[in-house]
């Protein structure tokens, strides 16, 4: 294909990317498309015009990404209908969802429903893929299961990120940003030739910002009075080596580090423990109003007496080698990568100013280390585009889990047991050798005659370690046969073999397990006095972090499985401007192990295993170009059915992974792009209409039937983070001001109808419909030597929840017996306190960009 002469003499990253992938349509105006047929995507791992690909793809150009202030994948959701991205307890707990389907929570044992691929390298967890992406060429959001290509299988979609390549023309860039909340950022890059066959690119960025929340530090020892700040830096170095006309080698090394505070939750509804917590806390700030069980006013006032520091390190190297084989009209591609990512997170787990429980940063976190190798051979003939390949990965996940008890834990537990604040009652439950008579006397006196049993100490209560080793190997093929000049069929097939082994070491620290052990020994006496309330009392003493059964416990599990996935598509072109297609795809997300303490009653679960998630997807759509190739209008109907959907849900004290028998999503995706007749004016937008629902199921359909009460709102209901309508749009306008100056205006926005933000679908966790808008005004030189941007994110300062959740042990939402309406939830008896992680407020600033 003899591409290297072009690579050595072209400055445009867009052209370089297209050339590396196999040549194709020329790009106009220094790399920016001006007609629809100039938009190039790699959704099938070969360079194709967007309008030739029978896949739902939202493609975001370099210019659109810059105008919308996109720095990481989380920012992409404003530009993409049907995509939501949220964070919870840390920035590492970030989840992407497409068409209402995604992996919930921060459990590293679950793989991602939406895959992240950056420069051909699959990132195995969403949190691993979120950071400053550097200089972008484009981002492609592929909707629906991708069960053939793109590394590991994904059940809901792929976010494919393509960054700028090194250039053989020297270029220097500098960016300085200042904004509200004390924001400051600096980024710079340099690219150019080292020799006639070797080019380099180096990108470095540092960004800092104060927090979005005010924090009442309560009992301390926390002293920091804001939270959700930003403090990170990143660097990315590349080499592009062209030893001959048929070979290219791209080497990338990157490193990022974050040292920040995140993430406090804010109270959105107080529960029955409010008065006690308010009394235990020594904070002097504004207390959350105790408004009964109504929603509290939206506020960024948080309460946290413990630190929420987070440290994240992400480093990796990759090598992509492309060798053209002219005799076969084919290309051999090898992509090798090694990545090492880790996070350490502190957490005020009760999200109050009282010192109840917390996690220490130095003892809580996880790490993901993986090695991947992909090898593929792709070629073309007059009638056939063919591709065969193999993919292998070896991955190790290590999770350290800690949980510590504060000085207010004992009175808090006693309040839960007696609806009073006397800590002495705990001694009644835990005093060894109780008889019904002695326990009854102790309980009647509120613990005054107990003599004291084992109590709860302060400090670290557990120290668990989970290690999972994974090996995965896949062979795949994807082929398009042109039966006629108008009719194509595509067939893709992938066979994947996975092997995973989990090793668990769980240990209690201190004497807290002794309290549970003594209570279990007194079960007969406690039951004789308390009757039906005995099991609840014992459960409160034997919560997972103080459960004697977990003390010095070791376990291991391993499982091997294989899966066949793939796709079949048919495409018909009525003419150059209209193509219709239909497709079937089968995708899956691999099985795994829950890396958390899981107990049934007070007994540890015998298995952490959950099965693979499988999806069957049908699509019927068209792609059209109108108005002399200046208008793109694409639409697709989709129908997807998921089996054994992996639901990770927080039950108030721990995360439990349950396989939901069936989940369906049905609707329409629409994309529009218009290079208008008005010079410099471009419009882009789209919408997703989706009905995403759980199937009907009962307790008997679950692997752990006892979890059904907490999931009883799910059968037949709309899933969480599944707005029925999701609409996005952007407008960009550029014009000359004369005298070598240029004006740029851009506005992008997205509107979602209401959706529930929690996996248990409790009604207090619903986020009403809302819209987000980002705007930018730019003035600079027509040569682009300098530009000044005035920008704003969340322009209208929209207030919204990212995720709402149950405040730990602060009330109860689900009843223990079936209610008259046939469910386990009754609004009249819902006393649960709720908290939320909030979306970012309005941010604004000024950016100066220099380029030479």
C-alpha positions in Angstrom: 0.0 0.0 0.0 3.1 2.2 0.2 1.8 4.8 2.6 4.9 6.0 4.3 5.8 8.8 2.0 2.4 10.4 2.7 3.0 9.8 6.5 6.3 11.6 6.4 5.0 14.8 4.7 1.5 15.3 6.2 0.9 17.3 9.4 -2.8 16.5 9.8 -3.4 13.8 12.5 -6.7 12.9 10.8 -5.0 12.2 7.5 -2.3 10.2 9.2 -4.8 8.1 11.0 -6.7 7.4 7.8 -3.5 6.5 6.0 -2.3 4.1 8.7 -5.6 2.3 8.5 -5.5 1.9 4.8 -5.9 5.2 2.9 -9.3 6.4 1.7 -11.2 9.6 1.3 -9.3 12.8 1.3 -10.0 15.3 4.0 -10.6 18.9 3.3 -9.7 22.2 5.1 -6.7 20.9 7.1 -8.3 17.6 8.2 -11.9 18.8 8.8 -14.7 17.1 6.8 -17.0 19.4 4.8 -19.2 16.7 3.3 -20.7 13.6 4.7 -18.7 11.1 2.7 -15.4 12.5 4.1 -16.2 11.2 7.6 -14.0 8.1 8.3 -14.6 5.6 11.1 -13.0 2.3 12.1 -16.1 0.6 13.6 -15.2 -2.6 11.9 -11.4 -2.3 12.4 -10.9 -1.1 8.9 -11.1 2.4 7.5 -14.6 3.1 6.0 -16.9 6.0 5.3 -19.4 6.4 8.2 -22.3 5.9 5.7 -20.9 2.5 4.5 -20.9 0.9 7.9 -24.0 -1.1 9.0 -23.3 -0.2 12.7 -24.9 2.5 14.8 -22.0 4.9 15.3 -22.0 8.4 16.8 -18.7 9.9 15.6 -17.3 13.0 17.3 -14.7 15.0 15.4 -11.7 16.7 16.8 -13.3 20.1 16.3 -16.6 19.1 18.0 -14.7 17.6 21.0 -12.6 20.8 21.4 -15.7 23.0 21.1 -17.5 21.0 23.8 -14.6 20.9 26.2 -14.2 17.1 26.1 -11.1 16.0 28.1 -12.2 12.6 29.3 -14.9 10.0 28.4 -17.3 11.3 31.0 -17.6 14.6 29.0 -18.6 12.6 25.9 -22.1 11.9 27.3 -23.3 15.5 26.5 -22.7 14.9 22.8 -24.1 11.3 22.6 -27.8 10.5 22.9 -28.4 7.3 24.8 -25.1 7.4 26.7 -24.9 8.2 30.4 -21.7 8.2 32.5 -21.8 8.5 36.3 -19.4 8.4 39.3 -20.1 7.3 42.8 -17.9 6.8 45.9 -14.7 7.6 43.9 -13.8 8.7 40.4 -12.6 5.1 40.0 -16.2 4.0 40.4 -17.3 5.3 37.0 -19.8 3.6 34.9 -20.8 4.1 31.2 -24.3 3.0 30.0 -25.7 2.8 26.5 -29.4 2.5 25.8 -30.0 2.2 29.5 -27.6 -0.8 29.9 -24.4 -0.8 31.9 -22.5 -2.3 34.8 -23.6 -0.8 38.2 -21.3 0.0 41.1 -17.6 -0.1 42.0 -17.0 -3.9 42.3 -13.9 -4.7 40.3 -15.1 -8.3 39.9 -17.5 -7.2 37.2 -16.3 -6.5 33.7 -17.9 -3.5 31.8 -21.0 -3.7 29.6 -19.6 -0.7 27.7 -16.0 -1.3 26.6 -13.4 1.4 26.4 -10.8 1.1 23.7 -8.0 3.8 23.4 -5.8 3.6 20.4 -6.6 -0.1 19.8 -6.0 -1.1 23.5 -9.0 -2.5 25.4 -9.4 -1.1 28.9 -10.9 -3.8 31.1 -12.7 -1.5 33.6 -14.5 1.8 32.9 -12.7 3.5 35.8 -9.4 2.5 34.2 -10.3 4.3 31.0 -11.2 7.6 32.5 -8.6 10.3 32.5 -7.2 13.2 30.4 -7.2 11.7 26.9 -4.8 14.3 25.5 -4.9 15.3 21.8 -7.9 13.7 20.2 -8.5 12.9 16.6 -12.0 11.6 17.1 -14.2 9.4 19.3 -16.6 6.8 18.0 -19.5 5.6 20.2 -20.7 2.2 18.9 -24.1 1.2 20.2 -25.2 -2.4 20.7 -23.2 -5.5 21.5 -19.8 -5.8 20.0 -19.2 -9.5 20.1 -16.7 -9.9 17.3 -14.1 -7.2 17.4 -12.5 -4.8 19.9 -10.7 -7.0 22.4 -12.9 -8.5 25.0 -16.6 -8.9 24.3 -19.0 -6.2 25.4 -22.7 -6.5 25.7 -23.9 -2.9 25.4 -21.4 -1.0 23.2 -17.9 0.4 22.8 -16.4 3.8 23.2 -13.5 3.9 20.7 -11.0 6.7 21.2 -8.4 7.6 18.6 -5.7 10.1 19.6 -3.4 12.2 17.4 -0.4 10.5 15.8 3.1 11.9 15.7 3.6 14.2 12.7 6.6 14.6 10.4 5.9 18.3 10.3 7.1 20.2 13.4 4.3 21.6 15.6 4.2 23.1 19.1 1.1 23.7 21.1 0.4 25.3 24.5 -2.9 25.7 26.4 -3.5 27.7 29.6 -6.9 27.7 31.3 -8.2 29.6 34.3 -11.8 29.2 35.7 -14.1 29.4 38.7 -13.6 27.1 41.7 -10.0 28.1 41.6 -9.4 26.1 38.4 -6.1 26.3 36.6 -4.8 24.0 33.8 -1.7 23.9 31.6 -1.2 21.5 28.7 1.5 21.4 26.0 2.6 19.2 23.2 5.4 19.0 20.7 5.5 16.8 17.6 7.9 16.5 14.7 10.5 14.4 13.0 13.6 12.9 14.7 14.9 11.4 11.5 13.4 10.9 8.1 11.8 7.7 9.3 11.1 8.5 12.9 8.6 11.1 14.3 7.6 11.8 17.9 4.8 13.4 19.9 4.9 14.4 23.6 1.9 15.7 25.5 1.9 16.9 29.1 -0.9 18.3 31.2 -1.6 19.5 34.8 -5.0 20.5 36.1 -6.1 21.7 39.5 -9.5 22.9 40.9 -11.1 23.4 44.3 -14.0 21.2 45.3 -17.7 21.5 44.5 -18.9 20.8 48.0 -18.7 22.6 51.4 -18.0 20.1 54.2 -19.0 20.2 57.8 -16.3 18.2 59.4 -18.3 17.2 62.5 -16.3 15.2 65.0 -13.1 15.3 62.9 -10.3 14.5 62.6 -10.9 15.7 59.0 -9.9 19.4 58.5 -10.5 19.9 54.8 -13.7 21.9 54.3 -14.3 21.2 50.6 -14.6 18.1 48.5 -14.5 16.8 44.9 -11.5 18.8 44.0 -9.2 18.1 41.1 -5.4 17.7 41.1 -3.8 15.5 38.5 -1.2 15.4 35.8 -0.6 13.3 32.8 2.0 12.7 30.1 1.8 10.8 26.9 4.8 10.1 24.7 4.7 8.5 21.2 7.0 7.4 18.5 6.1 6.6 14.9 8.7 4.6 13.0 8.4 4.0 9.2 11.3 1.7 8.3 10.1 1.1 4.8 7.2 1.8 2.5 5.2 -1.2 3.8 5.7 -1.0 7.6 4.7 1.4 10.4 5.4 1.0 14.1 3.7 3.2 16.7 4.9 3.1 20.3 3.0 4.8 23.1 3.9 5.3 26.8 1.6 7.2 29.2 1.4 7.9 32.9 -1.3 9.7 34.9 -1.6 10.4 38.6 -4.5 11.9 40.6 -4.2 13.0 44.2 -7.6 14.4 45.1 -10.5 14.4 47.5 -13.7 12.6 46.4 -16.5 11.8 46.9 -18.8 12.9 49.7 -22.5 12.4 49.4 -25.2 14.8 50.5 -28.4 14.1 52.4 -31.5 14.3 50.3 -33.9 12.8 52.8 -33.3 12.3 56.6 -34.3 9.1 58.3 -35.3 8.1 61.8 -31.6 8.2 63.0 -31.3 12.0 62.3 -31.7 13.2 65.9 -29.1 10.7 67.2 -26.6 11.5 64.5 -27.2 15.2 64.9 -26.5 14.9 68.7 -23.4 12.7 68.2 -21.8 15.1 65.7 -19.9 18.0 67.1 -20.0 20.0 63.8 -20.8 23.7 64.0 -22.1 24.2 60.4 -25.6 24.1 59.1 -27.3 20.8 59.9 -29.5 19.1 57.3 -33.1 20.0 58.1 -35.1 17.2 59.7 -38.2 17.5 57.5 -39.8 14.2 58.4 -39.6 12.0 55.3 -39.8 14.6 52.6 -37.0 15.5 50.1 -34.6 18.1 51.4 -33.7 21.2 49.4 -30.9 20.6 46.8 -27.7 21.6 48.6 -23.9 21.1 48.1 -23.5 21.1 51.9 -21.9 17.8 52.9 -21.1 16.2 56.2 -18.0 14.1 56.7 -15.7 13.8 59.7 -13.3 11.5 57.9 -11.0 12.1 55.0 -12.1 11.2 51.4 -8.6 11.2 49.8 -8.2 9.3 46.6 -5.0 8.5 44.8 -4.9 6.9 41.3 -2.0 5.9 39.2 -2.4 4.7 35.6 0.6 3.7 33.4 1.0 1.7 30.3 2.9 1.0 27.1 1.6 -0.2 23.8 3.1 -1.1 20.4 1.1 -1.2 17.2 2.8 -2.7 14.1 1.2 -2.6 10.7 2.8 -4.5 7.8 1.4 -4.2 4.3 1.6 -7.4 2.2 1.2 -6.2 -1.4 1.0 -9.7 -2.9 -2.1 -10.4 -0.8 -3.5 -6.9 -0.9 -3.6 -7.3 2.9 -2.3 -5.9 6.1 -0.9 -7.6 9.2 -1.6 -5.8 12.5 -0.1 -6.5 15.9 -1.1 -4.6 19.0 0.7 -5.4 22.3 0.0 -3.6 25.5 0.8 -3.7 29.2 -1.2 -1.6 31.7 -0.9 -1.1 35.5 -3.6 0.9 37.2 -4.3 1.3 40.9 -6.4 3.3 43.3 -6.5 4.0 47.0 -9.6 5.6 48.5 -10.6 7.0 51.8 -14.3 7.2 52.6 -16.6 8.6 55.3 -18.9 5.6 54.9 -21.8 7.0 57.0 -21.7 10.3 55.1 -22.4 12.3 58.3 -20.5 14.4 60.8 -20.7 11.7 63.4 -17.8 9.3 63.8 -19.6 6.0 63.1 -17.7 4.1 60.4 -15.2 4.9 57.6 -12.5 3.5 55.3 -8.9 4.4 55.6 -7.2 5.4 52.4 -4.0 3.5 52.9 -5.9 0.2 53.4 -8.7 0.5 50.8 -8.5 0.2 47.1 -7.7 -2.1 44.2 -5.3 -2.6 41.3 -5.6 -4.0 37.8 -2.6 -5.2 35.9 -3.0 -6.7 32.4 -1.1 -7.7 29.4 -2.9 -8.0 26.0 -1.9 -9.2 22.6 -4.0 -8.8 19.4 -2.9 -10.1 16.0 -5.1 -9.7 12.9 -4.7 -10.1 9.2 -7.1 -8.1 7.0 -7.3 -7.9 3.2 -9.6 -7.1 0.3 -10.5 -8.5 -3.1 -12.9 -7.3 -5.7 -15.8 -9.0 -3.9 -14.6 -9.7 -0.4 -13.2 -7.8 2.6 -11.9 -10.3 5.0 -10.3 -10.3 8.5 -9.1 -13.0 10.8 -7.5 -12.5 14.2 -6.6 -13.7 17.7 -6.8 -11.9 21.0 -5.2 -12.9 24.3 -5.1 -11.3 27.7 -3.7 -12.0 31.2 -5.1 -10.0 34.0 -4.6 -9.8 37.8 -7.0 -7.8 40.0 -6.1 -7.2 43.7 -8.5 -5.6 46.1 -7.8 -4.5 49.6 -10.9 -3.8 51.7 -10.9 -2.2 55.1 -13.6 -1.0 57.4 -13.1 1.0 60.6 -15.4 1.8 63.5 -15.5 5.2 65.1 -16.3 6.3 68.7 -20.0 6.8 67.8 -20.5 3.3 66.5 -21.7 1.7 69.8 -24.3 4.3 70.6 -25.5 4.2 67.0 -25.9 0.4 67.1 -27.6 0.6 70.4 -30.1 3.1 69.0 -30.9 0.8 66.1 -31.5 -2.0 68.6 -33.6 -0.2 71.2 -34.7 3.1 69.6 -32.8 4.8 72.4 -29.2 5.9 72.8 -28.0 3.7 75.7 -24.8 1.8 74.6 -25.2 -0.6 77.5 -27.8 -2.7 75.7 -25.1 -4.0 73.4 -23.6 -5.7 76.5 -26.9 -7.6 77.1 -26.6 -9.2 73.7 -22.9 -10.0 73.9 -22.5 -11.1 77.5 -21.5 -14.8 77.5 -23.8 -17.4 79.0 -27.0 -15.5 79.0 -30.2 -17.3 80.0 -33.7 -16.0 79.1 -34.1 -14.8 82.7 -30.7 -13.0 82.8 -31.1 -11.6 79.4 -34.7 -10.4 80.1 -33.5 -8.7 83.3 -30.6 -7.0 81.4 -32.9 -5.9 78.6 -35.5 -4.5 81.0 -32.9 -2.5 82.7 -31.5 -1.1 79.5 -28.3 -2.9 80.2 -27.7 -1.5 83.7 -27.4 -4.9 85.3 -25.6 -6.7 82.5 -22.1 -6.4 83.8 -21.0 -5.8 80.2 -20.2 -8.2 77.5 -17.8 -7.9 74.6 -18.3 -4.5 73.0 -17.3 -2.8 69.8 -13.8 -1.3 69.8 -12.7 1.6 67.7 -10.4 1.5 64.7 -10.0 -1.0 61.9 -12.6 -3.8 62.0 -11.7 -5.9 59.0 -8.8 -6.4 56.6 -9.8 -8.4 53.5 -7.8 -9.2 50.4 -9.2 -10.5 47.1 -7.1 -11.7 44.2 -8.4 -12.7 40.8 -6.3 -14.0 38.0 -7.8 -14.1 34.5 -6.6 -15.5 31.2 -8.7 -15.1 28.1 -8.1 -16.2 24.5 -10.2 -15.6 21.5 -10.1 -16.2 17.7 -12.3 -14.2 15.5 -13.2 -13.4 11.9 -15.2 -10.6 10.2 -16.0 -10.7 6.5 -18.0 -8.7 4.0 -19.0 -10.3 0.8 -20.3 -8.0 -2.1 -22.8 -10.2 -3.8 -23.7 -7.5 -6.2 -22.7 -3.8 -6.6 -25.6 -3.0 -4.3 -26.0 -5.9 -1.9 -23.5 -6.9 0.8 -23.6 -9.5 3.5 -21.3 -9.4 6.6 -20.5 -12.4 8.8 -18.6 -12.2 12.0 -17.8 -15.0 14.5 -15.8 -15.1 17.7 -14.9 -18.0 20.0 -13.7 -16.9 23.5 -12.2 -19.1 26.2 -12.1 -17.5 29.7 -10.4 -18.9 32.9 -10.7 -17.1 36.2 -9.5 -17.9 39.7 -10.4 -16.0 42.9 -8.6 -16.2 46.2 -10.1 -14.7 49.2 -8.5 -13.9 52.6 -10.9 -12.3 55.1 -10.0 -11.3 58.6 -11.5 -9.4 61.5 -9.3 -6.9 63.3 -9.6 -6.2 67.0 -12.4 -7.6 69.2 -15.5 -6.8 67.1 -15.9 -10.3 65.9 -16.0 -11.5 69.6 -19.2 -9.4 70.1 -20.9 -11.2 67.3 -19.6 -14.6 68.5 -21.0 -14.0 72.0 -24.4 -12.9 70.6 -24.6 -16.1 68.4 -23.9 -18.1 71.5 -26.8 -16.4 73.3 -29.3 -17.0 70.4 -31.6 -19.2 72.5 -31.9 -16.7 75.3 -32.3 -13.7 73.0 -35.0 -15.5 71.0 -36.9 -16.5 74.1 -37.2 -12.8 75.1 -37.3 -10.9 71.8 -39.2 -13.4 69.7 -39.4 -12.4 66.0 -37.1 -9.4 66.7 -34.2 -11.6 67.7 -32.9 -12.3 64.2 -32.8 -8.5 63.5 -31.0 -7.9 66.8 -28.4 -10.6 66.1 -28.1 -9.3 62.5 -27.3 -5.8 63.7 -24.5 -7.0 65.9 -23.2 -9.4 63.2 -23.1 -6.9 60.3 -20.5 -8.0 57.7 -17.7 -5.9 59.1 -18.1 -7.4 62.6 -19.2 -10.9 61.7 -17.3 -13.6 63.6 -17.8 -16.1 60.7 -15.5 -14.0 58.5 -12.6 -14.1 61.1 -9.5 -15.7 59.6 -11.5 -17.1 56.7 -9.9 -18.3 53.4 -11.7 -19.3 50.3 -10.9 -19.9 46.6 -13.0 -20.5 43.5 -12.1 -21.1 39.9 -14.2 -21.4 36.7 -13.5 -22.0 33.0 -16.0 -21.1 30.3 -16.3 -20.6 26.6 -18.7 -18.6 24.5 -19.5 -18.1 20.8 -20.6 -14.7 19.7 -20.8 -12.9 16.5 -22.9 -11.0 14.0 -24.7 -11.3 10.6 -25.6 -8.3 8.6 -27.2 -7.6 5.2 -26.8 -4.2 3.4 -28.5 -2.9 0.3 -27.7 0.4 -1.4 -30.5 1.9 -3.4 -28.1 4.5 -4.7 -25.0 6.5 -3.5 -27.2 8.4 -1.1 -29.3 5.7 0.6 -28.3 2.4 2.3 -30.6 0.1 4.3 -29.4 -2.7 6.5 -30.5 -5.4 8.9 -28.4 -7.2 11.5 -28.3 -9.7 14.2 -25.6 -9.7 16.9 -24.8 -11.9 19.8 -22.6 -10.4 22.6 -21.8 -11.4 26.1 -20.0 -10.1 29.2 -17.9 -12.7 31.0 -18.8 -14.3 34.3 -16.9 -13.2 37.5 -16.6 -13.2 41.2 -18.0 -10.7 43.7 -15.1 -9.1 45.6 -17.0 -8.2 48.8 -18.3 -9.7 52.0 -21.5 -11.4 51.2 -23.7 -13.1 53.9 -27.1 -14.8 53.9 -28.5 -13.9 57.3 -25.3 -14.0 59.3 -23.7 -16.9 57.4 -21.1 -16.1 54.7 -22.2 -17.0 51.2 -20.6 -20.2 50.0 -19.8 -18.8 46.6 -18.9 -15.4 45.1 -19.6 -16.6 41.6 -22.0 -15.0 39.1 -22.6 -16.3 35.5 -22.0 -14.6 32.1 -24.4 -12.0 30.7 -25.6 -12.8 27.1 -27.4 -10.5 24.7 -29.2 -11.1 21.4 -29.7 -7.9 19.4 -31.6 -7.2 16.2 -31.3 -3.9 14.3 -33.0 -2.5 11.1 -31.9 0.9 9.8 -31.0 3.2 7.0 -28.1 5.7 6.3 -28.8 8.5 4.0 -26.9 11.5 2.6 -28.9 14.4 1.3 -28.5 17.9 -0.1 -25.5 17.2 -2.3 -23.7 15.2 0.4 -24.0 18.0 3.0 -26.7 16.3 5.2 -26.4 13.0 7.0 -29.6 11.4 8.4 -29.3 7.9 9.9 -31.9 6.0 11.9 -32.0 2.5 13.4 -34.6 0.4 15.2 -33.1 -1.9 17.8 -34.4 -4.8 19.9 -32.1 -6.4 22.5 -32.7 -9.1 25.0 -30.2 -9.7 27.8 -30.1 -13.0 29.7 -28.6 -13.3 33.2 -28.1 -9.6 33.4 -25.4 -8.9 36.0 -27.0 -6.5 38.6 -24.7 -5.2 41.2 -26.9 -3.7 44.0 -26.1 -2.1 47.3 -28.3 -3.7 50.1 -27.3 -1.1 52.7 -24.3 -3.0 54.1 -22.7 -4.7 51.1 -22.9 -5.1 47.4 -24.6 -8.2 46.1 -24.3 -9.3 42.4 -27.5 -11.0 41.2 -28.3 -12.4 37.8 -31.6 -11.0 36.6 -33.2 -13.6 34.2 -34.2 -11.1 31.5 -33.8 -7.5 30.5 -35.0 -6.0 27.2 -34.4 -2.7 25.4 -36.2 -1.6 22.3 -36.3 1.7 20.5 -34.8 3.9 17.9 -31.5 5.7 17.4 -31.2 8.7 15.1 -28.2 10.8 14.1 -28.0 14.0 12.0 -25.2 16.1 10.7 -25.6 19.1 8.5 -22.9 21.2 6.8 -25.3 24.0 6.2 -25.3 26.4 3.2 -24.3 29.2 5.6 -20.5 29.2 5.4 -19.0 28.1 8.7 -22.3 26.8 10.2 -22.5 23.1 11.2 -25.3 21.4 13.1 -25.0 17.9 14.7 -27.5 16.0 16.8 -29.4 12.9 17.6 -31.9 11.1 19.7 -32.4 7.8 21.4 -35.8 6.5 22.2 -35.5 3.4 24.4 -37.8 1.3 26.5 -35.5 -0.7 28.7 -37.2 -3.0 31.1 -36.7 -6.0 33.3 -38.7 -9.1 32.6 -41.0 -10.6 35.1 -39.4 -12.8 37.7 -39.9 -14.1 41.3 -37.6 -15.0 44.1 -37.4 -18.6 42.8 -35.7 -17.2 39.6 -32.8 -15.7 41.5 -29.6 -17.5 42.6 -30.1 -16.1 46.1 -33.9 -15.9 46.7 -33.5 -14.0 49.9 -32.3 -11.0 47.9 -35.7 -10.7 46.3 -37.3 -8.3 48.8 -34.7 -5.7 48.1 -35.2 -6.2 44.3 -39.0 -6.6 44.4 -39.6 -3.3 42.5 -37.7 -4.6 39.5 -39.9 -7.2 37.8 -41.6 -5.5 34.7 -40.1 -2.1 35.6 -37.9 0.3 33.6 -34.2 -0.2 34.5 -32.1 2.4 36.3 -30.4 5.1 34.1 -32.7 4.4 31.2 -34.4 7.6 30.1 -37.2 7.0 27.6 -36.0 9.9 25.5 -32.4 11.2 25.2 -31.7 14.1 22.8 -28.4 15.8 22.1 -27.4 18.6 19.7 -24.6 21.0 18.9 -24.2 24.0 16.7 -20.9 25.5 15.6 -20.3 28.6 13.6 -17.1 30.1 12.4 -16.5 33.3 10.4 -13.8 35.7 9.5 -13.7 39.1 11.3 -11.1 40.5 8.9 -7.6 41.6 9.6 -6.6 38.0 10.1 -9.0 37.4 12.9 -11.6 34.6 13.2 -14.7 34.2 15.4 -16.0 30.8 16.6 -19.3 30.2 18.4 -20.5 26.8 19.7 -23.2 25.4 21.8 -23.8 21.8 22.7 -26.5 20.3 24.9 -28.4 17.2 25.9 -31.8 16.5 27.5 -32.8 13.3 29.2 -36.3 12.5 30.4 -36.6 11.2 34.0 -34.9 8.0 35.1 -34.2 6.2 38.4 -30.6 6.4 39.5 -30.5 3.3 41.7 -30.5 -0.4 41.0 -33.3 -1.1 43.5 -35.6 1.5 41.8 -36.8 3.1 45.0 -39.0 6.1 44.0 -37.0 8.7 46.1 -34.0 8.0 43.8 -35.7 9.3 40.6 -33.9 12.1 38.7 -36.5 14.3 36.9 -35.9 15.2 33.3 -33.1 17.7 32.8 -30.8 19.3 30.2 -27.1 20.2 30.2 -25.6 22.8 27.9 -22.0 23.7 27.2 -21.0 26.9 25.4 -17.8 28.5 23.9 -16.9 31.8 22.3 -13.6 31.9 20.5 -11.6 34.7 19.0 -8.2 34.1 17.4 -6.0 34.3 14.4 -7.2 32.7 11.1 -3.9 30.9 11.0 -4.8 29.4 14.4 -1.5 30.6 15.9 -3.4 31.9 18.9 -7.0 31.5 20.1 -8.8 32.8 23.2 -11.9 30.8 24.4 -14.5 31.9 26.9 -16.3 28.8 27.9 -18.9 27.4 30.3 -19.9 23.8 31.2 -23.4 23.2 32.5 -24.3 26.7 31.3 -27.7 26.9 33.1 -26.3 25.5 36.4 -28.7 22.6 36.2 -29.0 20.7 39.6 -29.2 17.0 39.3 -28.3 13.7 41.0 -25.7 11.4 39.5 -26.6 8.6 41.8 -28.9 8.5 44.8 -28.4 5.7 47.4 -29.5 4.4 50.8 -27.8 6.1 53.7 -26.2 3.2 55.5 -28.3 1.8 58.4 -30.4 5.0 58.5 -34.0 3.7 58.2 -35.7 1.0 56.1 -37.5 1.1 52.8 -38.5 -2.6 52.2 -40.8 -4.5 54.5 -40.1 -8.1 55.5 -43.5 -9.4 54.6 -45.6 -9.0 51.4 -47.7 -5.9 51.4 -51.3 -5.7 50.2 -50.2 -4.3 46.8 -48.3 -7.5 46.2 -44.8 -6.0 46.5 -42.3 -5.7 49.3 -42.3 -1.9 49.1 -44.9 0.4 50.7 -44.4 4.1 50.5 -46.3 4.6 53.8 -43.7 2.6 55.7 -40.6 3.9 53.9 -38.4 5.5 56.6 -35.1 5.2 54.7 -32.7 8.1 54.8 -31.3 8.8 51.3 -28.1 10.5 50.1 -26.8 11.4 46.6 -23.7 12.0 44.6 -24.4 15.2 42.7 -23.7 16.3 39.2 -21.1 19.1 38.7 -22.4 22.7 38.9 -21.8 25.4 36.3 -18.1 25.9 35.6 -16.6 28.7 33.4 -13.3 30.0 32.4 -10.9 31.4 29.8 -8.5 29.3 27.8 -5.5 30.6 25.7 -4.2 28.3 23.0 -1.0 28.9 21.1 0.2 26.8 18.1 3.3 27.0 16.0 
